[in-house]
Amino acid sequence: MELLRLIKEEAGDYPKFESALAKTDPEDIAKGLVDGRTLLHIICSSGYTKYAHLLITAGAKKGVLGEILDSREPQDN
């Protein structure tokens, strides 16, 4: 996934992330990753609040905000 690569390899290039996000299909934005986390989980754990805000805004505009916010990680009871 291009967005994940941008977060991991080119952190700090906000305009490049913003451009790639605008071109990404909604399903790909909301897709869970191999380990069950979403892109939002990874962005937040990296401390990129500006990126998180952009992702949430894009998810709302593209109609996939619920999927972005859905935690797929196991819950402790």
mmCIF file of the N, C-alpha and C atoms, coordinates in Angstrom:
data_MODEL
# 
_entry.id   MODEL 
# 
loop_
_atom_site.group_PDB 
_atom_site.id 
_atom_site.type_symbol 
_atom_site.label_atom_id 
_atom_site.label_alt_id 
_atom_site.label_comp_id 
_atom_site.label_asym_id 
_atom_site.label_entity_id 
_atom_site.label_seq_id 
_atom_site.pdbx_PDB_ins_code 
_atom_site.Cartn_x 
_atom_site.Cartn_y 
_atom_site.Cartn_z 
_atom_site.occupancy 
_atom_site.B_iso_or_equiv 
_atom_site.pdbx_formal_charge 
_atom_site.auth_seq_id 
_atom_site.auth_comp_id 
_atom_site.auth_asym_id 
_atom_site.auth_atom_id 
_atom_site.pdbx_PDB_model_num 
ATOM 1   N N  . MET A 1 1  ? 0.843   -1.174 0.000  1.00 0.00 ? 1  MET A N  1 
ATOM 2   C CA . MET A 1 1  ? 0.000   0.000  0.000  1.00 0.00 ? 1  MET A CA 1 
ATOM 3   C C  . MET A 1 1  ? 0.890   1.239  0.000  1.00 0.00 ? 1  MET A C  1 
ATOM 4   N N  . GLU A 1 2  ? 0.640   2.106  -0.929 1.00 0.00 ? 2  GLU A N  1 
ATOM 5   C CA . GLU A 1 2  ? 1.460   3.311  -1.111 1.00 0.00 ? 2  GLU A CA 1 
ATOM 6   C C  . GLU A 1 2  ? 1.416   4.218  0.118  1.00 0.00 ? 2  GLU A C  1 
ATOM 7   N N  . LEU A 1 3  ? 0.256   4.373  0.735  1.00 0.00 ? 3  LEU A N  1 
ATOM 8   C CA . LEU A 1 3  ? 0.154   5.257  1.892  1.00 0.00 ? 3  LEU A CA 1 
ATOM 9   C C  . LEU A 1 3  ? 0.998   4.752  3.052  1.00 0.00 ? 3  LEU A C  1 
ATOM 10  N N  . LEU A 1 4  ? 0.982   3.462  3.273  1.00 0.00 ? 4  LEU A N  1 
ATOM 11  C CA . LEU A 1 4  ? 1.791   2.875  4.347  1.00 0.00 ? 4  LEU A CA 1 
ATOM 12  C C  . LEU A 1 4  ? 3.277   3.072  4.065  1.00 0.00 ? 4  LEU A C  1 
ATOM 13  N N  . ARG A 1 5  ? 3.678   2.893  2.836  1.00 0.00 ? 5  ARG A N  1 
ATOM 14  C CA . ARG A 1 5  ? 5.076   3.099  2.461  1.00 0.00 ? 5  ARG A CA 1 
ATOM 15  C C  . ARG A 1 5  ? 5.488   4.551  2.717  1.00 0.00 ? 5  ARG A C  1 
ATOM 16  N N  . LEU A 1 6  ? 4.612   5.477  2.387  1.00 0.00 ? 6  LEU A N  1 
ATOM 17  C CA . LEU A 1 6  ? 4.923   6.886  2.609  1.00 0.00 ? 6  LEU A CA 1 
ATOM 18  C C  . LEU A 1 6  ? 5.092   7.196  4.095  1.00 0.00 ? 6  LEU A C  1 
ATOM 19  N N  . ILE A 1 7  ? 4.284   6.575  4.926  1.00 0.00 ? 7  ILE A N  1 
ATOM 20  C CA . ILE A 1 7  ? 4.398   6.788  6.371  1.00 0.00 ? 7  ILE A CA 1 
ATOM 21  C C  . ILE A 1 7  ? 5.715   6.219  6.886  1.00 0.00 ? 7  ILE A C  1 
ATOM 22  N N  . LYS A 1 8  ? 6.045   5.024  6.444  1.00 0.00 ? 8  LYS A N  1 
ATOM 23  C CA . LYS A 1 8  ? 7.244   4.353  6.958  1.00 0.00 ? 8  LYS A CA 1 
ATOM 24  C C  . LYS A 1 8  ? 8.545   4.907  6.377  1.00 0.00 ? 8  LYS A C  1 
ATOM 25  N N  . GLU A 1 9  ? 8.558   5.188  5.091  1.00 0.00 ? 9  GLU A N  1 
ATOM 26  C CA . GLU A 1 9  ? 9.805   5.544  4.423  1.00 0.00 ? 9  GLU A CA 1 
ATOM 27  C C  . GLU A 1 9  ? 9.988   7.041  4.193  1.00 0.00 ? 9  GLU A C  1 
ATOM 28  N N  . GLU A 1 10 ? 8.902   7.767  4.070  1.00 0.00 ? 10 GLU A N  1 
ATOM 29  C CA . GLU A 1 10 ? 9.023   9.184  3.733  1.00 0.00 ? 10 GLU A CA 1 
ATOM 30  C C  . GLU A 1 10 ? 8.256   10.045 4.724  1.00 0.00 ? 10 GLU A C  1 
ATOM 31  N N  . ALA A 1 11 ? 8.325   9.663  5.993  1.00 0.00 ? 11 ALA A N  1 
ATOM 32  C CA . ALA A 1 11 ? 7.641   10.427 7.030  1.00 0.00 ? 11 ALA A CA 1 
ATOM 33  C C  . ALA A 1 11 ? 8.124   11.873 6.979  1.00 0.00 ? 11 ALA A C  1 
ATOM 34  N N  . GLY A 1 12 ? 7.204   12.755 7.070  1.00 0.00 ? 12 GLY A N  1 
ATOM 35  C CA . GLY A 1 12 ? 7.548   14.166 7.009  1.00 0.00 ? 12 GLY A CA 1 
ATOM 36  C C  . GLY A 1 12 ? 7.239   14.803 5.668  1.00 0.00 ? 12 GLY A C  1 
ATOM 37  N N  . ASP A 1 13 ? 6.965   13.996 4.652  1.00 0.00 ? 13 ASP A N  1 
ATOM 38  C CA . ASP A 1 13 ? 6.605   14.547 3.351  1.00 0.00 ? 13 ASP A CA 1 
ATOM 39  C C  . ASP A 1 13 ? 5.080   14.618 3.269  1.00 0.00 ? 13 ASP A C  1 
ATOM 40  N N  . TYR A 1 14 ? 4.532   15.546 4.023  1.00 0.00 ? 14 TYR A N  1 
ATOM 41  C CA . TYR A 1 14 ? 3.082   15.691 4.125  1.00 0.00 ? 14 TYR A CA 1 
ATOM 42  C C  . TYR A 1 14 ? 2.410   15.947 2.777  1.00 0.00 ? 14 TYR A C  1 
ATOM 43  N N  . PRO A 1 15 ? 2.937   16.830 1.932  1.00 0.00 ? 15 PRO A N  1 
ATOM 44  C CA . PRO A 1 15 ? 2.282   17.054 0.634  1.00 0.00 ? 15 PRO A CA 1 
ATOM 45  C C  . PRO A 1 15 ? 2.211   15.788 -0.226 1.00 0.00 ? 15 PRO A C  1 
ATOM 46  N N  . LYS A 1 16 ? 3.241   14.975 -0.171 1.00 0.00 ? 16 LYS A N  1 
ATOM 47  C CA . LYS A 1 16 ? 3.238   13.733 -0.953 1.00 0.00 ? 16 LYS A CA 1 
ATOM 48  C C  . LYS A 1 16 ? 2.174   12.777 -0.409 1.00 0.00 ? 16 LYS A C  1 
ATOM 49  N N  . PHE A 1 17 ? 2.050   12.683 0.923  1.00 0.00 ? 17 PHE A N  1 
ATOM 50  C CA . PHE A 1 17 ? 1.026   11.837 1.539  1.00 0.00 ? 17 PHE A CA 1 
ATOM 51  C C  . PHE A 1 17 ? -0.365  12.343 1.177  1.00 0.00 ? 17 PHE A C  1 
ATOM 52  N N  . GLU A 1 18 ? -0.560  13.652 1.260  1.00 0.00 ? 18 GLU A N  1 
ATOM 53  C CA . GLU A 1 18 ? -1.856  14.251 0.944  1.00 0.00 ? 18 GLU A CA 1 
ATOM 54  C C  . GLU A 1 18 ? -2.256  13.964 -0.502 1.00 0.00 ? 18 GLU A C  1 
ATOM 55  N N  . SER A 1 19 ? -1.311  14.078 -1.411 1.00 0.00 ? 19 SER A N  1 
ATOM 56  C CA . SER A 1 19 ? -1.567  13.808 -2.821 1.00 0.00 ? 19 SER A CA 1 
ATOM 57  C C  . SER A 1 19 ? -1.912  12.339 -3.058 1.00 0.00 ? 19 SER A C  1 
ATOM 58  N N  . ALA A 1 20 ? -1.153  11.451 -2.447 1.00 0.00 ? 20 ALA A N  1 
ATOM 59  C CA . ALA A 1 20 ? -1.412  10.016 -2.605 1.00 0.00 ? 20 ALA A CA 1 
ATOM 60  C C  . ALA A 1 20 ? -2.757  9.630  -2.001 1.00 0.00 ? 20 ALA A C  1 
ATOM 61  N N  . LEU A 1 21 ? -3.104  10.215 -0.872 1.00 0.00 ? 21 LEU A N  1 
ATOM 62  C CA . LEU A 1 21 ? -4.380  9.924  -0.220 1.00 0.00 ? 21 LEU A CA 1 
ATOM 63  C C  . LEU A 1 21 ? -5.552  10.335 -1.100 1.00 0.00 ? 21 LEU A C  1 
ATOM 64  N N  . ALA A 1 22 ? -5.438  11.469 -1.749 1.00 0.00 ? 22 ALA A N  1 
ATOM 65  C CA . ALA A 1 22 ? -6.503  11.960 -2.627 1.00 0.00 ? 22 ALA A CA 1 
ATOM 66  C C  . ALA A 1 22 ? -6.746  11.019 -3.805 1.00 0.00 ? 22 ALA A C  1 
ATOM 67  N N  . LYS A 1 23 ? -5.707  10.312 -4.230 1.00 0.00 ? 23 LYS A N  1 
ATOM 68  C CA . LYS A 1 23 ? -5.810  9.408  -5.381 1.00 0.00 ? 23 LYS A CA 1 
ATOM 69  C C  . LYS A 1 23 ? -6.165  7.970  -4.987 1.00 0.00 ? 23 LYS A C  1 
ATOM 70  N N  . THR A 1 24 ? -6.198  7.665  -3.699 1.00 0.00 ? 24 THR A N  1 
ATOM 71  C CA . THR A 1 24 ? -6.412  6.302  -3.226 1.00 0.00 ? 24 THR A CA 1 
ATOM 72  C C  . THR A 1 24 ? -7.897  5.977  -3.162 1.00 0.00 ? 24 THR A C  1 
ATOM 73  N N  . ASP A 1 25 ? -8.261  4.783  -3.623 1.00 0.00 ? 25 ASP A N  1 
ATOM 74  C CA . ASP A 1 25 ? -9.645  4.329  -3.563 1.00 0.00 ? 25 ASP A CA 1 
ATOM 75  C C  . ASP A 1 25 ? -10.105 4.208  -2.110 1.00 0.00 ? 25 ASP A C  1 
ATOM 76  N N  . PRO A 1 26 ? -11.374 4.513  -1.834 1.00 0.00 ? 26 PRO A N  1 
ATOM 77  C CA . PRO A 1 26 ? -11.882 4.438  -0.468 1.00 0.00 ? 26 PRO A CA 1 
ATOM 78  C C  . PRO A 1 26 ? -11.661 3.069  0.187  1.00 0.00 ? 26 PRO A C  1 
ATOM 79  N N  . GLU A 1 27 ? -11.842 1.994  -0.575 1.00 0.00 ? 27 GLU A N  1 
ATOM 80  C CA . GLU A 1 27 ? -11.673 0.652  -0.012 1.00 0.00 ? 27 GLU A CA 1 
ATOM 81  C C  . GLU A 1 27 ? -10.243 0.432  0.473  1.00 0.00 ? 27 GLU A C  1 
ATOM 82  N N  . ASP A 1 28 ? -9.292  0.990  -0.248 1.00 0.00 ? 28 ASP A N  1 
ATOM 83  C CA . ASP A 1 28 ? -7.894  0.830  0.138  1.00 0.00 ? 28 ASP A CA 1 
ATOM 84  C C  . ASP A 1 28 ? -7.547  1.655  1.378  1.00 0.00 ? 28 ASP A C  1 
ATOM 85  N N  . ILE A 1 29 ? -8.211  2.779  1.549  1.00 0.00 ? 29 ILE A N  1 
ATOM 86  C CA . ILE A 1 29 ? -7.974  3.607  2.730  1.00 0.00 ? 29 ILE A CA 1 
ATOM 87  C C  . ILE A 1 29 ? -8.439  2.873  3.987  1.00 0.00 ? 29 ILE A C  1 
ATOM 88  N N  . ALA A 1 30 ? -9.568  2.197  3.889  1.00 0.00 ? 30 ALA A N  1 
ATOM 89  C CA . ALA A 1 30 ? -10.184 1.571  5.055  1.00 0.00 ? 30 ALA A CA 1 
ATOM 90  C C  . ALA A 1 30 ? -9.729  0.138  5.296  1.00 0.00 ? 30 ALA A C  1 
ATOM 91  N N  . LYS A 1 31 ? -8.977  -0.411 4.373  1.00 0.00 ? 31 LYS A N  1 
ATOM 92  C CA . LYS A 1 31 ? -8.599  -1.816 4.454  1.00 0.00 ? 31 LYS A CA 1 
ATOM 93  C C  . LYS A 1 31 ? -7.720  -2.083 5.678  1.00 0.00 ? 31 LYS A C  1 
ATOM 94  N N  . GLY A 1 32 ? -8.031  -3.185 6.378  1.00 0.00 ? 32 GLY A N  1 
ATOM 95  C CA . GLY A 1 32 ? -7.172  -3.618 7.474  1.00 0.00 ? 32 GLY A CA 1 
ATOM 96  C C  . GLY A 1 32 ? -5.882  -4.180 6.910  1.00 0.00 ? 32 GLY A C  1 
ATOM 97  N N  . LEU A 1 33 ? -4.821  -4.032 7.646  1.00 0.00 ? 33 LEU A N  1 
ATOM 98  C CA . LEU A 1 33 ? -3.534  -4.540 7.209  1.00 0.00 ? 33 LEU A CA 1 
ATOM 99  C C  . LEU A 1 33 ? -3.332  -5.958 7.725  1.00 0.00 ? 33 LEU A C  1 
ATOM 100 N N  . VAL A 1 34 ? -2.248  -6.571 7.360  1.00 0.00 ? 34 VAL A N  1 
ATOM 101 C CA . VAL A 1 34 ? -1.996  -7.979 7.677  1.00 0.00 ? 34 VAL A CA 1 
ATOM 102 C C  . VAL A 1 34 ? -2.125  -8.272 9.167  1.00 0.00 ? 34 VAL A C  1 
ATOM 103 N N  . ASP A 1 35 ? -1.642  -7.393 10.005 1.00 0.00 ? 35 ASP A N  1 
ATOM 104 C CA . ASP A 1 35 ? -1.672  -7.642 11.438 1.00 0.00 ? 35 ASP A CA 1 
ATOM 105 C C  . ASP A 1 35 ? -2.974  -7.192 12.096 1.00 0.00 ? 35 ASP A C  1 
ATOM 106 N N  . GLY A 1 36 ? -3.954  -6.783 11.313 1.00 0.00 ? 36 GLY A N  1 
ATOM 107 C CA . GLY A 1 36 ? -5.261  -6.407 11.838 1.00 0.00 ? 36 GLY A CA 1 
ATOM 108 C C  . GLY A 1 36 ? -5.420  -4.933 12.141 1.00 0.00 ? 36 GLY A C  1 
ATOM 109 N N  . ARG A 1 37 ? -4.340  -4.187 12.090 1.00 0.00 ? 37 ARG A N  1 
ATOM 110 C CA . ARG A 1 37 ? -4.444  -2.752 12.340 1.00 0.00 ? 37 ARG A CA 1 
ATOM 111 C C  . ARG A 1 37 ? -4.869  -2.036 11.069 1.00 0.00 ? 37 ARG A C  1 
ATOM 112 N N  . THR A 1 38 ? -5.401  -0.848 11.249 1.00 0.00 ? 38 THR A N  1 
ATOM 113 C CA . THR A 1 38 ? -5.725  -0.001 10.106 1.00 0.00 ? 38 THR A CA 1 
ATOM 114 C C  . THR A 1 38 ? -4.592  0.996  9.913  1.00 0.00 ? 38 THR A C  1 
ATOM 115 N N  . LEU A 1 39 ? -4.636  1.703  8.821  1.00 0.00 ? 39 LEU A N  1 
ATOM 116 C CA . LEU A 1 39 ? -3.645  2.743  8.561  1.00 0.00 ? 39 LEU A CA 1 
ATOM 117 C C  . LEU A 1 39 ? -3.687  3.789  9.669  1.00 0.00 ? 39 LEU A C  1 
ATOM 118 N N  . LEU A 1 40 ? -4.878  4.065  10.185 1.00 0.00 ? 40 LEU A N  1 
ATOM 119 C CA . LEU A 1 40 ? -5.002  5.042  11.271 1.00 0.00 ? 40 LEU A CA 1 
ATOM 120 C C  . LEU A 1 40 ? -4.243  4.581  12.512 1.00 0.00 ? 40 LEU A C  1 
ATOM 121 N N  . HIS A 1 41 ? -4.307  3.294  12.835 1.00 0.00 ? 41 HIS A N  1 
ATOM 122 C CA . HIS A 1 41 ? -3.548  2.772  13.980 1.00 0.00 ? 41 HIS A CA 1 
ATOM 123 C C  . HIS A 1 41 ? -2.063  3.067  13.818 1.00 0.00 ? 41 HIS A C  1 
ATOM 124 N N  . ILE A 1 42 ? -1.548  2.801  12.646 1.00 0.00 ? 42 ILE A N  1 
ATOM 125 C CA . ILE A 1 42 ? -0.120  2.985  12.394 1.00 0.00 ? 42 ILE A CA 1 
ATOM 126 C C  . ILE A 1 42 ? 0.267   4.456  12.457 1.00 0.00 ? 42 ILE A C  1 
ATOM 127 N N  . ILE A 1 43 ? -0.559  5.300  11.864 1.00 0.00 ? 43 ILE A N  1 
ATOM 128 C CA . ILE A 1 43 ? -0.281  6.733  11.885 1.00 0.00 ? 43 ILE A CA 1 
ATOM 129 C C  . ILE A 1 43 ? -0.291  7.253  13.319 1.00 0.00 ? 43 ILE A C  1 
ATOM 130 N N  . CYS A 1 44 ? -1.284  6.863  14.090 1.00 0.00 ? 44 CYS A N  1 
ATOM 131 C CA . CYS A 1 44 ? -1.379  7.347  15.471 1.00 0.00 ? 44 CYS A CA 1 
ATOM 132 C C  . CYS A 1 44 ? -0.224  6.833  16.332 1.00 0.00 ? 44 CYS A C  1 
ATOM 133 N N  . SER A 1 45 ? 0.149   5.576  16.156 1.00 0.00 ? 45 SER A N  1 
ATOM 134 C CA . SER A 1 45 ? 1.248   5.040  16.959 1.00 0.00 ? 45 SER A CA 1 
ATOM 135 C C  . SER A 1 45 ? 2.581   5.675  16.583 1.00 0.00 ? 45 SER A C  1 
ATOM 136 N N  . SER A 1 46 ? 2.657   6.263  15.404 1.00 0.00 ? 46 SER A N  1 
ATOM 137 C CA . SER A 1 46 ? 3.868   6.959  14.972 1.00 0.00 ? 46 SER A CA 1 
ATOM 138 C C  . SER A 1 46 ? 3.887   8.416  15.439 1.00 0.00 ? 46 SER A C  1 
ATOM 139 N N  . GLY A 1 47 ? 2.750   8.900  15.935 1.00 0.00 ? 47 GLY A N  1 
ATOM 140 C CA . GLY A 1 47 ? 2.671   10.267 16.434 1.00 0.00 ? 47 GLY A CA 1 
ATOM 141 C C  . GLY A 1 47 ? 2.418   11.332 15.380 1.00 0.00 ? 47 GLY A C  1 
ATOM 142 N N  . TYR A 1 48 ? 1.989   10.936 14.208 1.00 0.00 ? 48 TYR A N  1 
ATOM 143 C CA . TYR A 1 48 ? 1.746   11.886 13.120 1.00 0.00 ? 48 TYR A CA 1 
ATOM 144 C C  . TYR A 1 48 ? 0.303   12.397 13.169 1.00 0.00 ? 48 TYR A C  1 
ATOM 145 N N  . THR A 1 49 ? 0.021   13.286 14.094 1.00 0.00 ? 49 THR A N  1 
ATOM 146 C CA . THR A 1 49 ? -1.350  13.760 14.272 1.00 0.00 ? 49 THR A CA 1 
ATOM 147 C C  . THR A 1 49 ? -1.878  14.499 13.054 1.00 0.00 ? 49 THR A C  1 
ATOM 148 N N  . LYS A 1 50 ? -1.022  15.204 12.367 1.00 0.00 ? 50 LYS A N  1 
ATOM 149 C CA . LYS A 1 50 ? -1.434  15.926 11.161 1.00 0.00 ? 50 LYS A CA 1 
ATOM 150 C C  . LYS A 1 50 ? -1.910  14.941 10.077 1.00 0.00 ? 50 LYS A C  1 
ATOM 151 N N  . TYR A 1 51 ? -1.200  13.827 9.962  1.00 0.00 ? 51 TYR A N  1 
ATOM 152 C CA . TYR A 1 51 ? -1.570  12.795 9.007  1.00 0.00 ? 51 TYR A CA 1 
ATOM 153 C C  . TYR A 1 51 ? -2.889  12.135 9.424  1.00 0.00 ? 51 TYR A C  1 
ATOM 154 N N  . ALA A 1 52 ? -3.053  11.903 10.728 1.00 0.00 ? 52 ALA A N  1 
ATOM 155 C CA . ALA A 1 52 ? -4.279  11.274 11.233 1.00 0.00 ? 52 ALA A CA 1 
ATOM 156 C C  . ALA A 1 52 ? -5.489  12.149 10.916 1.00 0.00 ? 52 ALA A C  1 
ATOM 157 N N  . HIS A 1 53 ? -5.357  13.435 11.133 1.00 0.00 ? 53 HIS A N  1 
ATOM 158 C CA . HIS A 1 53 ? -6.450  14.358 10.836 1.00 0.00 ? 53 HIS A CA 1 
ATOM 159 C C  . HIS A 1 53 ? -6.802  14.303 9.351  1.00 0.00 ? 53 HIS A C  1 
ATOM 160 N N  . LEU A 1 54 ? -5.790  14.296 8.515  1.00 0.00 ? 54 LEU A N  1 
ATOM 161 C CA . LEU A 1 54 ? -6.005  14.233 7.072  1.00 0.00 ? 54 LEU A CA 1 
ATOM 162 C C  . LEU A 1 54 ? -6.699  12.929 6.681  1.00 0.00 ? 54 LEU A C  1 
ATOM 163 N N  . LEU A 1 55 ? -6.272  11.818 7.256  1.00 0.00 ? 55 LEU A N  1 
ATOM 164 C CA . LEU A 1 55 ? -6.871  10.519 6.951  1.00 0.00 ? 55 LEU A CA 1 
ATOM 165 C C  . LEU A 1 55 ? -8.330  10.460 7.393  1.00 0.00 ? 55 LEU A C  1 
ATOM 166 N N  . ILE A 1 56 ? -8.627  10.958 8.575  1.00 0.00 ? 56 ILE A N  1 
ATOM 167 C CA . ILE A 1 56 ? -10.007 10.952 9.075  1.00 0.00 ? 56 ILE A CA 1 
ATOM 168 C C  . ILE A 1 56 ? -10.893 11.839 8.209  1.00 0.00 ? 56 ILE A C  1 
ATOM 169 N N  . THR A 1 57 ? -10.397 12.992 7.832  1.00 0.00 ? 57 THR A N  1 
ATOM 170 C CA . THR A 1 57 ? -11.162 13.892 6.954  1.00 0.00 ? 57 THR A CA 1 
ATOM 171 C C  . THR A 1 57 ? -11.420 13.244 5.601  1.00 0.00 ? 57 THR A C  1 
ATOM 172 N N  . ALA A 1 58 ? -10.396 12.624 5.029  1.00 0.00 ? 58 ALA A N  1 
ATOM 173 C CA . ALA A 1 58 ? -10.563 11.944 3.734  1.00 0.00 ? 58 ALA A CA 1 
ATOM 174 C C  . ALA A 1 58 ? -11.539 10.778 3.859  1.00 0.00 ? 58 ALA A C  1 
ATOM 175 N N  . GLY A 1 59 ? -11.457 10.039 4.951  1.00 0.00 ? 59 GLY A N  1 
ATOM 176 C CA . GLY A 1 59 ? -12.377 8.919  5.171  1.00 0.00 ? 59 GLY A CA 1 
ATOM 177 C C  . GLY A 1 59 ? -13.820 9.380  5.250  1.00 0.00 ? 59 GLY A C  1 
ATOM 178 N N  . ALA A 1 60 ? -14.051 10.514 5.902  1.00 0.00 ? 60 ALA A N  1 
ATOM 179 C CA . ALA A 1 60 ? -15.408 11.056 6.003  1.00 0.00 ? 60 ALA A CA 1 
ATOM 180 C C  . ALA A 1 60 ? -15.911 11.485 4.632  1.00 0.00 ? 60 ALA A C  1 
ATOM 181 N N  . LYS A 1 61 ? -15.059 12.145 3.859  1.00 0.00 ? 61 LYS A N  1 
ATOM 182 C CA . LYS A 1 61 ? -15.461 12.605 2.524  1.00 0.00 ? 61 LYS A CA 1 
ATOM 183 C C  . LYS A 1 61 ? -15.718 11.449 1.573  1.00 0.00 ? 61 LYS A C  1 
ATOM 184 N N  . LYS A 1 62 ? -14.963 10.355 1.751  1.00 0.00 ? 62 LYS A N  1 
ATOM 185 C CA . LYS A 1 62 ? -15.099 9.214  0.846  1.00 0.00 ? 62 LYS A CA 1 
ATOM 186 C C  . LYS A 1 62 ? -16.073 8.160  1.366  1.00 0.00 ? 62 LYS A C  1 
ATOM 187 N N  . GLY A 1 63 ? -16.694 8.421  2.523  1.00 0.00 ? 63 GLY A N  1 
ATOM 188 C CA . GLY A 1 63 ? -17.724 7.521  3.057  1.00 0.00 ? 63 GLY A CA 1 
ATOM 189 C C  . GLY A 1 63 ? -17.207 6.259  3.717  1.00 0.00 ? 63 GLY A C  1 
ATOM 190 N N  . VAL A 1 64 ? -15.978 6.279  4.188  1.00 0.00 ? 64 VAL A N  1 
ATOM 191 C CA . VAL A 1 64 ? -15.417 5.074  4.825  1.00 0.00 ? 64 VAL A CA 1 
ATOM 192 C C  . VAL A 1 64 ? -14.881 5.360  6.230  1.00 0.00 ? 64 VAL A C  1 
ATOM 193 N N  . LEU A 1 65 ? -15.373 6.412  6.861  1.00 0.00 ? 65 LEU A N  1 
ATOM 194 C CA . LEU A 1 65 ? -14.872 6.776  8.178  1.00 0.00 ? 65 LEU A CA 1 
ATOM 195 C C  . LEU A 1 65 ? -15.104 5.671  9.206  1.00 0.00 ? 65 LEU A C  1 
ATOM 196 N N  . GLY A 1 66 ? -16.275 5.054  9.165  1.00 0.00 ? 66 GLY A N  1 
ATOM 197 C CA . GLY A 1 66 ? -16.575 3.967  10.107 1.00 0.00 ? 66 GLY A CA 1 
ATOM 198 C C  . GLY A 1 66 ? -15.575 2.832  10.008 1.00 0.00 ? 66 GLY A C  1 
ATOM 199 N N  . GLU A 1 67 ? -15.198 2.476  8.802  1.00 0.00 ? 67 GLU A N  1 
ATOM 200 C CA . GLU A 1 67 ? -14.228 1.401  8.606  1.00 0.00 ? 67 GLU A CA 1 
ATOM 201 C C  . GLU A 1 67 ? -12.835 1.807  9.074  1.00 0.00 ? 67 GLU A C  1 
ATOM 202 N N  . ILE A 1 68 ? -12.487 3.062  8.889  1.00 0.00 ? 68 ILE A N  1 
ATOM 203 C CA . ILE A 1 68 ? -11.180 3.543  9.341  1.00 0.00 ? 68 ILE A CA 1 
ATOM 204 C C  . ILE A 1 68 ? -11.089 3.491  10.859 1.00 0.00 ? 68 ILE A C  1 
ATOM 205 N N  . LEU A 1 69 ? -12.166 3.844  11.526 1.00 0.00 ? 69 LEU A N  1 
ATOM 206 C CA . LEU A 1 69 ? -12.170 3.896  12.993 1.00 0.00 ? 69 LEU A CA 1 
ATOM 207 C C  . LEU A 1 69 ? -12.388 2.538  13.638 1.00 0.00 ? 69 LEU A C  1 
ATOM 208 N N  . ASP A 1 70 ? -12.818 1.555  12.875 1.00 0.00 ? 70 ASP A N  1 
ATOM 209 C CA . ASP A 1 70 ? -13.098 0.225  13.409 1.00 0.00 ? 70 ASP A CA 1 
ATOM 210 C C  . ASP A 1 70 ? -11.805 -0.473 13.794 1.00 0.00 ? 70 ASP A C  1 
ATOM 211 N N  . SER A 1 71 ? -11.662 -0.770 15.061 1.00 0.00 ? 71 SER A N  1 
ATOM 212 C CA . SER A 1 71 ? -10.468 -1.469 15.530 1.00 0.00 ? 71 SER A CA 1 
ATOM 213 C C  . SER A 1 71 ? -10.612 -2.959 15.272 1.00 0.00 ? 71 SER A C  1 
ATOM 214 N N  . ARG A 1 72 ? -9.643  -3.515 14.599 1.00 0.00 ? 72 ARG A N  1 
ATOM 215 C CA . ARG A 1 72 ? -9.659  -4.952 14.328 1.00 0.00 ? 72 ARG A CA 1 
ATOM 216 C C  . ARG A 1 72 ? -8.712  -5.695 15.271 1.00 0.00 ? 72 ARG A C  1 
ATOM 217 N N  . GLU A 1 73 ? -8.144  -4.969 16.193 1.00 0.00 ? 73 GLU A N  1 
ATOM 218 C CA . GLU A 1 73 ? -7.231  -5.595 17.141 1.00 0.00 ? 73 GLU A CA 1 
ATOM 219 C C  . GLU A 1 73 ? -8.055  -6.310 18.213 1.00 0.00 ? 73 GLU A C  1 
ATOM 220 N N  . PRO A 1 74 ? -7.562  -7.438 18.715 1.00 0.00 ? 74 PRO A N  1 
ATOM 221 C CA . PRO A 1 74 ? -8.286  -8.160 19.769 1.00 0.00 ? 74 PRO A CA 1 
ATOM 222 C C  . PRO A 1 74 ? -8.455  -7.286 21.013 1.00 0.00 ? 74 PRO A C  1 
ATOM 223 N N  . GLN A 1 75 ? -9.606  -7.375 21.611 1.00 0.00 ? 75 GLN A N  1 
ATOM 224 C CA . GLN A 1 75 ? -9.887  -6.611 22.824 1.00 0.00 ? 75 GLN A CA 1 
ATOM 225 C C  . GLN A 1 75 ? -9.657  -7.473 24.049 1.00 0.00 ? 75 GLN A C  1 
ATOM 226 N N  . ASP A 1 76 ? -8.996  -6.924 25.057 1.00 0.00 ? 76 ASP A N  1 
ATOM 227 C CA . ASP A 1 76 ? -8.813  -7.629 26.323 1.00 0.00 ? 76 ASP A CA 1 
ATOM 228 C C  . ASP A 1 76 ? -10.079 -7.470 27.148 1.00 0.00 ? 76 ASP A C  1 
ATOM 229 N N  . ASN A 1 77 ? -10.526 -8.552 27.749 1.00 0.00 ? 77 ASN A N  1 
ATOM 230 C CA . ASN A 1 77 ? -11.729 -8.487 28.590 1.00 0.00 ? 77 ASN A CA 1 
ATOM 231 C C  . ASN A 1 77 ? -11.365 -8.629 30.038 1.00 0.00 ? 77 ASN A C  1 
# 
